[in-house]
C-alpha cells in the first residue's frame, strides 16, 4: 500500500522481476485509510519517518488488518538496545530528527514494546546485513 503516484513504479518493478501475478498494489494513505486485509505486512524503512504516536498508530492499524495468524515485519536501521554499537542507526536517528517533524530511529526493544501495546502476542528481533535489522510481530 502506498500513495497512488507510486503505483506505476511498483507495477513496473514487479513485472521486471517476474512477480507481478503474485502481488497487488493497494492505493491509499495509511494514515487516512484502513490497511488492506492480509497475512503479512512489511514496513520497510517506514516507521522511522514518524513520531511516536504515529508509529503506534501504524502498528495498531497493521494489527487490525492482519489475519488471525498474521505477522508484521518492521525493517529498519535498528539501533542496538544498549545504544552503543550501531553508529549508522544512531546517525540516521539524528538525521530524521533534523529532516522530519518527529521522526526517529529506534531499538528492537522499543519496537517490540510498541508491538505488544498494539496487541501482538509474540515478537522477535533479527539482525540483517549491515546496520539493518527487523522486528517481527505475530498476532
N, CA, C and O atoms as a MOPAC input file, in Angstrom:
PM7 MOZYME 1SCF
protein

 N      0.84900 1    -1.17400 1     0.00000 1
 C      0.00000 1     0.00000 1     0.00000 1
 C      0.89000 1     1.23000 1     0.00000 1
 O      1.84100 1     1.34500 1     0.77300 1
 N      0.55200 1     2.12400 1    -0.87700 1
 C      1.27900 1     3.38600 1    -0.93000 1
 C      0.40300 1     4.40300 1    -1.65300 1
 O     -0.68900 1     4.08400 1    -2.12200 1
 N      0.89500 1     5.60800 1    -1.73200 1
 C      0.16000 1     6.66600 1    -2.41500 1
 C     -0.00500 1     6.33100 1    -3.89200 1
 O      0.85000 1     5.65200 1    -4.46200 1
 N     -1.08100 1     6.78800 1    -4.52600 1
 C     -1.36100 1     6.43700 1    -5.92300 1
 C     -0.20100 1     6.71600 1    -6.88100 1
 O     -0.01400 1     5.96700 1    -7.83900 1
 N      0.56100 1     7.74200 1    -6.65500 1
 C      1.65400 1     8.10000 1    -7.55300 1
 C      2.72600 1     7.00000 1    -7.63700 1
 O      3.48500 1     6.95400 1    -8.60600 1
 N      2.79100 1     6.13200 1    -6.64700 1
 C      3.80400 1     5.07200 1    -6.60900 1
 C      3.39200 1     3.85600 1    -7.43900 1
 O      4.24900 1     3.05000 1    -7.80300 1
 N      2.11900 1     3.70600 1    -7.74100 1
 C      1.61900 1     2.50500 1    -8.40400 1
 C      2.34500 1     2.14900 1    -9.70200 1
 O      2.73100 1     0.99000 1    -9.85500 1
 N      2.55500 1     3.06700 1   -10.63900 1
 C      3.24700 1     2.67700 1   -11.87900 1
 C      4.67800 1     2.18100 1   -11.62500 1
 O      5.14400 1     1.26300 1   -12.30000 1
 N      5.35500 1     2.77300 1   -10.67700 1
 C      6.72400 1     2.35000 1   -10.33900 1
 C      6.69900 1     0.94400 1    -9.75600 1
 O      7.50400 1     0.09500 1   -10.13900 1
 N      5.78100 1     0.69700 1    -8.83500 1
 C      5.62400 1    -0.62100 1    -8.21600 1
 C      5.33500 1    -1.68300 1    -9.27800 1
 O      5.97200 1    -2.73600 1    -9.30000 1
 N      4.37500 1    -1.40100 1   -10.15200 1
 C      3.96900 1    -2.39100 1   -11.14900 1
 C      5.09900 1    -2.69500 1   -12.13300 1
 O      5.28500 1    -3.84800 1   -12.52100 1
 N      5.84700 1    -1.68000 1   -12.53500 1
 C      6.99000 1    -1.90700 1   -13.43400 1
 C      8.05900 1    -2.74900 1   -12.73800 1
 O      8.62300 1    -3.66500 1   -13.33600 1
 N      8.32500 1    -2.43900 1   -11.50400 1
 C      9.32800 1    -3.18700 1   -10.72800 1
 C      8.91100 1    -4.65800 1   -10.59200 1
 O      9.72500 1    -5.55900 1   -10.79000 1
 N      7.63400 1    -4.89200 1   -10.25200 1
 C      7.13300 1    -6.26600 1   -10.09400 1
 C      7.18400 1    -7.03000 1   -11.41300 1
 O      7.54500 1    -8.20700 1   -11.42900 1
 N      6.82500 1    -6.37400 1   -12.52500 1
 C      6.88900 1    -7.02100 1   -13.84800 1
 C      8.32800 1    -7.40300 1   -14.19500 1
 O      8.58500 1    -8.52100 1   -14.64100 1
 N      9.25600 1    -6.48300 1   -13.99200 1
 C     10.66700 1    -6.73300 1   -14.31600 1
 C     11.23100 1    -7.92900 1   -13.55300 1
 O     12.13400 1    -8.60700 1   -14.04200 1
 N     10.71600 1    -8.18200 1   -12.38800 1
 C     11.21300 1    -9.27500 1   -11.56000 1
 C     10.36100 1   -10.54300 1   -11.65000 1
 O     10.62700 1   -11.52400 1   -10.95600 1
 N      9.35500 1   -10.51800 1   -12.49200 1
 C      8.54200 1   -11.69800 1   -12.73500 1
 C      7.60800 1   -12.08700 1   -11.60100 1
 O      7.21500 1   -13.24800 1   -11.48900 1
 N      7.24800 1   -11.11900 1   -10.75800 1
 C      6.37100 1   -11.44300 1    -9.61800 1
 C      5.04100 1   -10.68200 1    -9.66900 1
 O      4.29500 1   -10.67600 1    -8.69000 1
 N      4.74900 1   -10.05200 1   -10.78600 1
 C      3.55300 1    -9.20700 1   -10.88700 1
 C      2.26300 1    -9.96800 1   -10.60700 1
 O      1.32100 1    -9.39500 1   -10.06000 1
 N      2.20000 1   -11.25400 1   -10.97300 1
 C      0.97200 1   -12.02300 1   -10.74900 1
 C      0.77900 1   -12.40100 1    -9.28400 1
 O     -0.31400 1   -12.80500 1    -8.88800 1
 N      1.82700 1   -12.27500 1    -8.47900 1
 C      1.75800 1   -12.66000 1    -7.06400 1
 C      1.53800 1   -11.47600 1    -6.13100 1
 O      1.34200 1   -11.65800 1    -4.92900 1
 N      1.57000 1   -10.27100 1    -6.68000 1
 C      1.46400 1    -9.06200 1    -5.86000 1
 C      0.34400 1    -8.17000 1    -6.35000 1
 O     -0.01500 1    -8.18200 1    -7.52700 1
 N     -0.20100 1    -7.39500 1    -5.42700 1
 C     -1.21200 1    -6.39000 1    -5.77000 1
 C     -0.83500 1    -5.07800 1    -5.11400 1
 O     -0.37700 1    -5.05700 1    -3.97200 1
 N     -1.02100 1    -4.01100 1    -5.81600 1
 C     -0.80800 1    -2.67600 1    -5.27000 1
 C     -2.12200 1    -2.17900 1    -4.68700 1
 O     -3.16500 1    -2.27500 1    -5.33300 1
 N     -2.07800 1    -1.65400 1    -3.48200 1
 C     -3.25500 1    -1.04800 1    -2.85500 1
 C     -2.98100 1     0.43700 1    -2.70200 1
 O     -2.07200 1     0.84500 1    -1.97800 1
 N     -3.76300 1     1.22300 1    -3.38100 1
 C     -3.61200 1     2.66400 1    -3.33500 1
 C     -4.24300 1     3.21700 1    -2.06900 1
 O     -5.34800 1     2.82100 1    -1.69800 1
 N     -3.55200 1     4.12100 1    -1.41200 1
 C     -4.14800 1     4.74600 1    -0.23800 1
 C     -3.13000 1     5.49100 1     0.59700 1
 O     -1.93000 1     5.47200 1     0.31900 1
 N     -3.62700 1     6.13600 1     1.60900 1
 C     -2.83200 1     6.87700 1     2.58500 1
 C     -2.96200 1     6.13300 1     3.91100 1
 O     -4.05100 1     6.08400 1     4.48300 1
 N     -1.88300 1     5.56000 1     4.40100 1
 C     -2.01500 1     4.70200 1     5.58000 1
 C     -2.40700 1     5.43300 1     6.84900 1
 O     -2.72800 1     4.79100 1     7.84900 1
 N     -2.39100 1     6.75800 1     6.83700 1
 C     -2.90200 1     7.48500 1     7.99900 1
 C     -4.41100 1     7.71300 1     7.89300 1
 O     -5.09700 1     7.80600 1     8.91100 1
 N     -4.93000 1     7.80400 1     6.66700 1
 C     -6.34800 1     8.09000 1     6.47500 1
 C     -7.17600 1     6.84500 1     6.19400 1
 O     -8.34800 1     6.78100 1     6.56700 1
 N     -6.57700 1     5.85400 1     5.53800 1
 C     -7.30100 1     4.67300 1     5.09100 1
 C     -6.93600 1     3.45300 1     5.93500 1
 O     -5.88200 1     3.40800 1     6.56800 1
 N     -7.82800 1     2.47200 1     5.92700 1
 C     -7.51100 1     1.19300 1     6.56100 1
 C     -6.48000 1     0.46900 1     5.70700 1
 O     -6.46300 1     0.61400 1     4.48500 1
 N     -5.63200 1    -0.30100 1     6.34900 1
 C     -4.68800 1    -1.12700 1     5.60700 1
 C     -5.44800 1    -2.31600 1     5.03000 1
 O     -6.42300 1    -2.77000 1     5.62900 1
 N     -5.02100 1    -2.82800 1     3.87900 1
 C     -5.71600 1    -3.98100 1     3.30200 1
 C     -5.54100 1    -5.22400 1     4.15800 1
 O     -4.48900 1    -5.42900 1     4.76300 1
 N     -6.57100 1    -6.04600 1     4.20600 1
 C     -6.50800 1    -7.29700 1     4.94900 1
 C     -5.49700 1    -8.22900 1     4.28300 1
 O     -5.50800 1    -8.39500 1     3.06300 1
 N     -4.63000 1    -8.83200 1     5.08400 1
 C     -3.59700 1    -9.70700 1     4.53000 1
 C     -2.99400 1   -10.58100 1     5.63100 1
 O     -3.34700 1   -10.45900 1     6.80300 1
 N     -2.08600 1   -11.45500 1     5.23300 1
 C     -1.41000 1   -12.34300 1     6.18200 1
 C     -0.11700 1   -11.75400 1     6.72200 1
 O      0.25200 1   -12.01100 1     7.86800 1
 N      0.57800 1   -10.96100 1     5.89800 1
 C      1.86500 1   -10.38200 1     6.30400 1
 C      1.92400 1    -8.93800 1     5.83200 1
 O      1.57300 1    -8.62900 1     4.69300 1
 N      2.36900 1    -8.06600 1     6.71300 1
 C      2.62200 1    -6.66900 1     6.36700 1
 C      4.10700 1    -6.41800 1     6.58700 1
 O      4.65800 1    -6.76300 1     7.63200 1
 N      4.74700 1    -5.81600 1     5.59300 1
 C      6.14500 1    -5.43100 1     5.72200 1
 C      6.20800 1    -3.91000 1     5.68400 1
 O      5.73700 1    -3.27800 1     4.73900 1
 N      6.79500 1    -3.33900 1     6.72000 1
 C      7.04200 1    -1.90000 1     6.75100 1
 C      8.54900 1    -1.72400 1     6.70000 1
 O      9.23100 1    -1.80600 1     7.72200 1
 N      9.06000 1    -1.48300 1     5.50700 1
 C     10.49100 1    -1.31000 1     5.30300 1
 C     10.86900 1     0.15500 1     5.27800 1
 O     10.49300 1     0.88400 1     4.36000 1
 N     11.60500 1     0.58300 1     6.27200 1
 C     12.02800 1     1.98100 1     6.39900 1
 C     10.81600 1     2.91400 1     6.30000 1
 O     10.80400 1     3.87700 1     5.53200 1
 N      9.81200 1     2.59400 1     7.09600 1
 C      8.57700 1     3.38500 1     7.16300 1
 C      8.45800 1     4.08000 1     8.51500 1
 O      8.28000 1     5.29700 1     8.57600 1
 N      8.55600 1     3.31800 1     9.58700 1
 C      8.27500 1     3.87200 1    10.91100 1
 C      9.23500 1     4.98900 1    11.32000 1
 O      8.84500 1     5.89100 1    12.06200 1
 N     10.47000 1     4.94500 1    10.85500 1
 C     11.44000 1     5.95400 1    11.28600 1
 C     11.07000 1     7.36700 1    10.85100 1
 O     11.60200 1     8.34000 1    11.38600 1
 N     10.16600 1     7.48600 1     9.88900 1
 C      9.74000 1     8.80200 1     9.40400 1
 C      8.79800 1     9.53000 1    10.36500 1
 O      8.59800 1    10.73700 1    10.23100 1
 N      8.22800 1     8.82600 1    11.31500 1
 C      7.09400 1     9.36600 1    12.06700 1
 C      7.38700 1     9.49400 1    13.55300 1
 O      8.30400 1     8.86600 1    14.08200 1
 N      6.57800 1    10.33100 1    14.21900 1
 C      6.73500 1    10.49700 1    15.66900 1
 C      6.16900 1     9.27600 1    16.39600 1
 O      5.59200 1     8.38600 1    15.77000 1
 N      6.33300 1     9.24000 1    17.69100 1
 C      5.95200 1     8.05300 1    18.45800 1
 C      4.46000 1     7.72900 1    18.33800 1
 O      4.09600 1     6.56800 1    18.15500 1
 N      3.60800 1     8.72700 1    18.43700 1
 C      2.16500 1     8.46400 1    18.32000 1
 C      1.82100 1     7.89200 1    16.94500 1
 O      0.99500 1     6.98600 1    16.83700 1
 N      2.44700 1     8.41600 1    15.90500 1
 C      2.18500 1     7.92400 1    14.54800 1
 C      2.73200 1     6.50200 1    14.36100 1
 O      2.09700 1     5.68500 1    13.69400 1
 N      3.88600 1     6.20200 1    14.93400 1
 C      4.43200 1     4.84400 1    14.89400 1
 C      3.43700 1     3.87200 1    15.53400 1
 O      3.12300 1     2.82300 1    14.97200 1
 N      2.95200 1     4.24300 1    16.71600 1
 C      1.98900 1     3.38600 1    17.43100 1
 C      0.69300 1     3.21700 1    16.63500 1
 O      0.13700 1     2.12100 1    16.58500 1
 N      0.21600 1     4.28400 1    16.02100 1
 C     -0.99900 1     4.21400 1    15.20400 1
 C     -0.81200 1     3.23300 1    14.04900 1
 O     -1.68400 1     2.40100 1    13.79900 1
 N      0.31300 1     3.32100 1    13.34400 1
 C      0.55600 1     2.42900 1    12.20800 1
 C      0.64600 1     0.97200 1    12.65500 1
 O      0.15900 1     0.08700 1    11.95100 1
 N      1.24700 1     0.70900 1    13.78700 1
 C      1.31400 1    -0.66500 1    14.29000 1
 C     -0.07700 1    -1.17500 1    14.68100 1
 O     -0.39400 1    -2.34000 1    14.44100 1
 N     -0.90600 1    -0.32000 1    15.27800 1
 C     -2.29300 1    -0.71400 1    15.60600 1
 C     -3.08600 1    -1.00800 1    14.34000 1
 O     -3.83800 1    -1.98200 1    14.28200 1
 N     -2.91600 1    -0.16900 1    13.33100 1
 C     -3.62600 1    -0.38200 1    12.07200 1
 C     -3.16900 1    -1.67400 1    11.40300 1
 O     -3.97300 1    -2.38700 1    10.80000 1
 N     -1.88700 1    -1.96900 1    11.51100 1
 C     -1.37700 1    -3.22800 1    10.95600 1
 C     -1.99300 1    -4.40600 1    11.69400 1
 O     -2.42000 1    -5.37800 1    11.07100 1
 N     -2.04100 1    -4.32400 1    13.00300 1
 C     -2.63100 1    -5.40900 1    13.80000 1
 C     -4.07700 1    -5.65900 1    13.37500 1
 O     -4.49100 1    -6.80500 1    13.19700 1
 N     -4.83000 1    -4.59100 1    13.21500 1
 C     -6.24200 1    -4.71100 1    12.83000 1
 C     -6.40300 1    -5.30800 1    11.43400 1
 O     -7.38200 1    -6.01000 1    11.18100 1
 N     -5.47300 1    -5.04800 1    10.52900 1
 C     -5.58100 1    -5.51300 1     9.14300 1
 C     -5.14100 1    -6.96700 1     8.96400 1
 O     -5.52300 1    -7.61400 1     7.98900 1
 N     -4.35400 1    -7.47200 1     9.88200 1
 C     -3.79300 1    -8.81800 1     9.71200 1
 C     -4.80500 1    -9.92000 1    10.01200 1
 O     -5.67500 1    -9.77700 1    10.87100 1
 N     -4.66600 1   -11.00600 1     9.28700 1
 C     -5.48000 1   -12.19700 1     9.55100 1
 C     -5.13800 1   -12.73000 1    10.94700 1
 O     -4.13100 1   -12.32200 1    11.52600 1
 N     -5.95900 1   -13.63300 1    11.49700 1
 C     -5.74300 1   -14.10800 1    12.87200 1
 C     -4.34600 1   -14.66800 1    13.16600 1
 O     -3.88200 1   -14.55700 1    14.30100 1
 N     -3.68100 1   -15.24900 1    12.21000 1
 C     -2.32200 1   -15.76200 1    12.44100 1
 C     -1.29000 1   -14.94100 1    11.68600 1
 O     -0.20800 1   -15.43300 1    11.36400 1
 N     -1.62800 1   -13.68500 1    11.40300 1
 C     -0.77500 1   -12.81700 1    10.61000 1
 C      0.44400 1   -12.31100 1    11.35300 1
 O      0.59000 1   -12.49600 1    12.56100 1
 N      1.31800 1   -11.66600 1    10.58900 1
 C      2.56200 1   -11.13500 1    11.15000 1
 C      2.93400 1    -9.82900 1    10.47000 1
 O      2.59200 1    -9.59100 1     9.31200 1
 N      3.63600 1    -8.99700 1    11.20800 1
 C      4.20800 1    -7.77100 1    10.65400 1
 C      5.72000 1    -7.88200 1    10.73900 1
 O      6.26400 1    -8.41800 1    11.70400 1
 N      6.38800 1    -7.37200 1     9.72000 1
 C      7.84200 1    -7.28600 1     9.70600 1
 C      8.20100 1    -5.80900 1     9.57400 1
 O      7.85300 1    -5.15800 1     8.58900 1
 N      8.89600 1    -5.29600 1    10.57400 1
 C      9.38200 1    -3.92500 1    10.54200 1
 C     10.87500 1    -3.99000 1    10.26400 1
 O     11.64200 1    -4.53000 1    11.06100 1
 N     11.28200 1    -3.43500 1     9.12600 1
 C     12.67200 1    -3.48400 1     8.66300 1
 C     13.24000 1    -2.07000 1     8.72600 1
 O     12.75600 1    -1.17300 1     8.03500 1
 N     14.25900 1    -1.87100 1     9.54800 1
 C     14.83900 1    -0.53800 1     9.75000 1
 C     16.33200 1    -0.66000 1    10.05300 1
 O     16.85600 1    -1.76400 1    10.19900 1
 N     17.00000 1     0.46900 1    10.14500 1
 C     18.37800 1     0.51800 1    10.64600 1
 C     18.27400 1     0.56500 1    12.16900 1
 O     18.47700 1     1.60700 1    12.79300 1
 N     17.95400 1    -0.58800 1    12.74800 1
 C     17.70000 1    -0.64600 1    14.19000 1
 C     18.93200 1    -0.24200 1    14.99400 1
 O     20.05500 1    -0.64800 1    14.69400 1
 N     18.69600 1     0.55600 1    16.00800 1
 C     19.73900 1     0.89700 1    16.97100 1
 C     19.83400 1    -0.26700 1    17.94500 1
 O     18.81200 1    -0.82000 1    18.35200 1
 N     21.04700 1    -0.64400 1    18.32000 1
 C     21.19600 1    -1.73100 1    19.29400 1
 C     20.60400 1    -1.28000 1    20.63100 1
 O     20.60400 1    -0.09000 1    20.94700 1
 N     20.10500 1    -2.23100 1    21.40500 1
 C     19.39800 1    -1.90400 1    22.64900 1
 C     20.24100 1    -1.09000 1    23.61900 1
 O     19.69600 1    -0.28100 1    24.37000 1
 N     21.56500 1    -1.28400 1    23.62500 1
 C     22.44400 1    -0.52300 1    24.51900 1
 C     22.76600 1     0.86700 1    23.95200 1
 O     23.35700 1     1.70000 1    24.63900 1
 N     22.37900 1     1.10500 1    22.71100 1
 C     22.63200 1     2.38200 1    22.03000 1
 C     24.12200 1     2.73300 1    22.00400 1
 O     24.51400 1     3.87200 1    22.25800 1
 N     24.94200 1     1.72000 1    21.68900 1
 C     26.38900 1     1.93700 1    21.68400 1
 C     27.08700 1     1.45000 1    20.42300 1
 O     28.20800 1     1.87900 1    20.15300 1
 N     26.46500 1     0.56400 1    19.63400 1
 C     27.20400 1    -0.09000 1    18.56200 1
 C     26.79300 1     0.30200 1    17.15500 1
 O     27.65800 1     0.43300 1    16.29000 1
 N     25.53200 1     0.49200 1    16.89500 1
 C     25.10000 1     0.76900 1    15.52800 1
 C     25.17800 1     2.27100 1    15.25900 1
 O     24.17700 1     2.98300 1    15.33900 1
 N     26.38000 1     2.73500 1    14.93800 1
 C     26.58100 1     4.16700 1    14.67900 1
 C     25.69600 1     4.64400 1    13.53200 1
 O     25.17200 1     5.75700 1    13.57400 1
 N     25.52600 1     3.80500 1    12.50700 1
 C     24.68100 1     4.19800 1    11.38000 1
 C     23.25700 1     4.47600 1    11.85800 1
 O     22.67800 1     5.50200 1    11.50400 1
 N     22.68900 1     3.57500 1    12.65700 1
 C     21.33400 1     3.77100 1    13.16400 1
 C     21.21900 1     5.02500 1    14.01800 1
 O     20.23400 1     5.75700 1    13.92800 1
 N     22.22100 1     5.26800 1    14.84000 1
 C     22.21200 1     6.46800 1    15.68200 1
 C     22.28800 1     7.73400 1    14.83200 1
 O     21.57900 1     8.70500 1    15.09700 1
 N     23.15000 1     7.72500 1    13.80700 1
 C     23.25600 1     8.88600 1    12.92100 1
 C     21.99400 1     9.07500 1    12.08800 1
 O     21.58700 1    10.20700 1    11.82700 1
 N     21.37000 1     7.96800 1    11.66700 1
 C     20.10500 1     8.07300 1    10.93600 1
 C     19.03100 1     8.68200 1    11.82000 1
 O     18.20800 1     9.46700 1    11.34700 1
 N     19.03100 1     8.33000 1    13.09000 1
 C     18.05200 1     8.88900 1    14.00900 1
 C     18.24400 1    10.40400 1    14.12800 1
 O     17.27400 1    11.16300 1    14.11100 1
 N     19.49100 1    10.83100 1    14.24700 1
 C     19.78200 1    12.26300 1    14.29000 1
 C     19.31800 1    12.92900 1    12.99700 1
 O     18.71300 1    14.00100 1    13.02800 1
 N     19.60000 1    12.29800 1    11.87400 1
 C     19.18000 1    12.81100 1    10.57700 1
 C     17.65600 1    12.96100 1    10.51700 1
 O     17.15100 1    13.97800 1    10.04300 1
 N     16.92400 1    11.94800 1    10.99600 1
 C     15.45900 1    12.01700 1    10.95600 1
 C     14.94300 1    13.13900 1    11.85800 1
 O     13.95700 1    13.80000 1    11.52900 1
 N     15.60600 1    13.35300 1    12.99000 1
 C     15.19200 1    14.43800 1    13.87900 1
 C     15.39000 1    15.80300 1    13.21500 1
 O     14.65000 1    16.74800 1    13.48800 1
 N     16.39700 1    15.89600 1    12.34200 1
 C     16.66800 1    17.14700 1    11.63800 1
 C     15.72000 1    17.32400 1    10.45100 1
 O     15.24100 1    18.43000 1    10.20200 1
 N     15.44800 1    16.24200 1     9.71800 1
 C     14.70800 1    16.34500 1     8.45900 1
 C     13.19400 1    16.20300 1     8.57100 1
 O     12.47700 1    16.58400 1     7.64600 1
 N     12.69500 1    15.66900 1     9.67100 1
 C     11.24800 1    15.45000 1     9.79400 1
 C     10.72400 1    16.13900 1    11.05400 1
 O     11.50000 1    16.46400 1    11.95300 1
 N      9.42600 1    16.36000 1    11.11900 1
 C      8.86100 1    16.99200 1    12.31500 1
 C      8.98000 1    16.13600 1    13.58000 1
 O      8.99300 1    16.67900 1    14.68500 1
 N      9.06600 1    14.81000 1    13.44000 1
 C      9.10400 1    13.98400 1    14.65100 1
 C      9.72900 1    12.62000 1    14.47500 1
 O      9.73300 1    11.82000 1    15.41000 1
 N     10.26000 1    12.33600 1    13.29400 1
 C     10.80900 1    11.01000 1    13.02700 1
 C     12.06800 1    10.71400 1    13.82000 1
 O     12.82300 1    11.61700 1    14.18000 1
 N     12.28100 1     9.43100 1    14.08700 1
 C     13.49300 1     8.98000 1    14.77400 1
 C     13.64000 1     7.47900 1    14.60700 1
 O     12.65200 1     6.75800 1    14.46800 1
 N     14.86900 1     7.01900 1    14.62200 1
 C     15.13700 1     5.58100 1    14.60700 1
 C     15.01100 1     5.05500 1    16.02600 1
 O     14.90700 1     5.83600 1    16.97200 1
 N     15.02000 1     3.73200 1    16.18300 1
 C     14.68500 1     3.13500 1    17.46800 1
 C     15.36600 1     1.78900 1    17.61600 1
 O     15.95100 1     1.26000 1    16.67000 1
 N     15.28100 1     1.25100 1    18.80900 1
 C     15.87100 1    -0.06000 1    19.10300 1
 C     14.84800 1    -1.16600 1    18.83200 1
 O     13.65000 1    -0.91200 1    18.70400 1
 N     15.34800 1    -2.38300 1    18.75100 1
 C     14.46100 1    -3.53500 1    18.64500 1
 C     13.55200 1    -3.62500 1    19.85900 1
 O     12.36800 1    -3.93800 1    19.72800 1
 N     14.09700 1    -3.35400 1    21.04000 1
 C     13.29500 1    -3.40400 1    22.27400 1
 C     12.16900 1    -2.37500 1    22.23600 1
 O     11.05300 1    -2.66100 1    22.66900 1
 N     12.45900 1    -1.17000 1    21.71600 1
 C     11.40900 1    -0.15000 1    21.58600 1
 C     10.26500 1    -0.67300 1    20.71500 1
 O      9.09400 1    -0.59200 1    21.08500 1
 N     10.62900 1    -1.20700 1    19.55800 1
 C      9.61800 1    -1.67200 1    18.60400 1
 C      8.82000 1    -2.84300 1    19.17300 1
 O      7.60600 1    -2.92100 1    18.98900 1
 N      9.50200 1    -3.74500 1    19.86000 1
 C      8.79700 1    -4.87900 1    20.47500 1
 C      7.76400 1    -4.38000 1    21.47600 1
 O      6.65100 1    -4.90200 1    21.53300 1
 N      8.12300 1    -3.37900 1    22.26200 1
 C      7.20200 1    -2.80600 1    23.25000 1
 C      5.97800 1    -2.21800 1    22.55600 1
 O      4.84900 1    -2.44700 1    22.99000 1
 N      6.19800 1    -1.45700 1    21.47400 1
 C      5.07500 1    -0.84400 1    20.75400 1
 C      4.19200 1    -1.91700 1    20.13000 1
 O      2.96900 1    -1.77800 1    20.10300 1
 N      4.80500 1    -2.98900 1    19.62900 1
 C      4.02600 1    -4.08600 1    19.05100 1
 C      3.16100 1    -4.75200 1    20.11000 1
 O      1.99400 1    -5.05300 1    19.86200 1
 N      3.72200 1    -4.98100 1    21.27600 1
 C      2.94900 1    -5.60100 1    22.36800 1
 C      1.76700 1    -4.70000 1    22.73600 1
 O      0.65800 1    -5.18600 1    22.95500 1
 N      2.00700 1    -3.39000 1    22.80400 1
 C      0.93300 1    -2.44300 1    23.11300 1
 C     -0.17000 1    -2.48900 1    22.04800 1
 O     -1.34300 1    -2.27700 1    22.35700 1
 N      0.20500 1    -2.76500 1    20.80500 1
 C     -0.77700 1    -2.83300 1    19.71100 1
 C     -1.55500 1    -4.14200 1    19.72400 1
 O     -2.56900 1    -4.26500 1    19.03600 1
 N     -1.08900 1    -5.13100 1    20.50700 1
 C     -1.80700 1    -6.39600 1    20.60600 1
 C     -1.05000 1    -7.62000 1    20.13600 1
 O     -1.52900 1    -8.73900 1    20.31500 1
 N      0.12500 1    -7.44000 1    19.53700 1
 C      0.88300 1    -8.59500 1    19.05500 1
 C      1.29300 1    -9.47300 1    20.23400 1
 O      1.76700 1    -8.98500 1    21.26000 1
 N      1.09800 1   -10.78000 1    20.06300 1
 C      1.33000 1   -11.73400 1    21.16300 1
 C      2.79500 1   -12.11400 1    21.32100 1
 O      3.28000 1   -12.30000 1    22.43700 1
 N      3.49700 1   -12.23000 1    20.19500 1
 C      4.89000 1   -12.67300 1    20.23700 1
 C      5.68900 1   -11.79800 1    19.29300 1
 O      5.21900 1   -11.44700 1    18.21000 1
 N      6.90000 1   -11.44700 1    19.70700 1
 C      7.77200 1   -10.61800 1    18.87400 1
 C      9.18600 1   -11.17000 1    18.91900 1
 O      9.57200 1   -11.86500 1    19.85900 1
 N      9.95000 1   -10.84600 1    17.88100 1
 C     11.36200 1   -11.22800 1    17.88500 1
 C     12.14400 1   -10.24400 1    17.03200 1
 O     11.60900 1    -9.63400 1    16.10700 1
 N     13.42400 1   -10.10200 1    17.36200 1
 C     14.32100 1    -9.21200 1    16.64100 1
 C     15.37200 1   -10.06300 1    15.94900 1
 O     15.88200 1   -11.02500 1    16.52500 1
 N     15.69000 1    -9.70900 1    14.72000 1
 C     16.76300 1   -10.39700 1    13.99400 1
 C     17.64200 1    -9.35300 1    13.32100 1
 O     17.15000 1    -8.41700 1    12.69100 1
 N     18.92900 1    -9.52800 1    13.46500 1
 C     19.87800 1    -8.65400 1    12.77000 1
 C     19.93300 1    -9.07000 1    11.30800 1
 O     19.84000 1   -10.25700 1    10.99400 1
 N     20.08300 1    -8.11500 1    10.42700 1
 C     20.23500 1    -8.37700 1     8.99900 1
 C     21.61100 1    -7.86700 1     8.56500 1
 O     22.41800 1    -7.47800 1     9.41000 1
 N     21.87600 1    -7.86400 1     7.30000 1
 C     23.16700 1    -7.40000 1     6.79600 1
 C     23.37600 1    -5.93300 1     7.10100 1
 O     22.42500 1    -5.15200 1     7.08300 1
 N     24.60300 1    -5.55300 1     7.37900 1
 C     24.93300 1    -4.16100 1     7.64400 1
 C     24.24100 1    -3.64900 1     8.89200 1
 O     24.13000 1    -4.37300 1     9.88200 1
 N     23.77200 1    -2.40300 1     8.85600 1
 C     23.16200 1    -1.80700 1    10.04700 1
 C     21.68700 1    -2.17300 1    10.22500 1
 O     21.06800 1    -1.78900 1    11.21700 1
 N     21.13100 1    -2.90600 1     9.27600 1
 C     19.69600 1    -3.17000 1     9.31700 1
 C     19.33500 1    -4.35800 1    10.19600 1
 O     20.13100 1    -5.26700 1    10.43200 1
 N     18.11000 1    -4.30400 1    10.66100 1
 C     17.54200 1    -5.39400 1    11.42900 1
 C     16.04900 1    -5.41700 1    11.17600 1
 O     15.50400 1    -4.54400 1    10.50100 1
 N     15.39200 1    -6.43100 1    11.72800 1
 C     13.93800 1    -6.48200 1    11.59500 1
 C     13.34400 1    -6.93200 1    12.91800 1
 O     13.94300 1    -7.68900 1    13.68200 1
 N     12.15100 1    -6.43700 1    13.15000 1
 C     11.35400 1    -6.86100 1    14.28400 1
 C     10.10900 1    -7.49800 1    13.69900 1
 O      9.42400 1    -6.89800 1    12.87100 1
 N      9.81800 1    -8.71000 1    14.13100 1
 C      8.65800 1    -9.43400 1    13.64400 1
 C      7.65300 1    -9.54500 1    14.78100 1
 O      7.99800 1    -9.94900 1    15.89200 1
 N      6.42600 1    -9.18800 1    14.49900 1
 C      5.35000 1    -9.31300 1    15.47100 1
 C      4.31700 1   -10.29000 1    14.95900 1
 O      3.87400 1   -10.20000 1    13.81400 1
 N      3.93500 1   -11.23000 1    15.81400 1
 C      2.95900 1   -12.26400 1    15.45600 1
 C      1.65600 1   -12.00200 1    16.20500 1
 O      1.65700 1   -11.78900 1    17.41700 1
 N      0.56000 1   -12.02100 1    15.48000 1
 C     -0.75300 1   -11.75000 1    16.05900 1
 C     -1.17700 1   -12.85700 1    17.00500 1
 O     -2.26200 1   -12.79200 1    17.58400 1

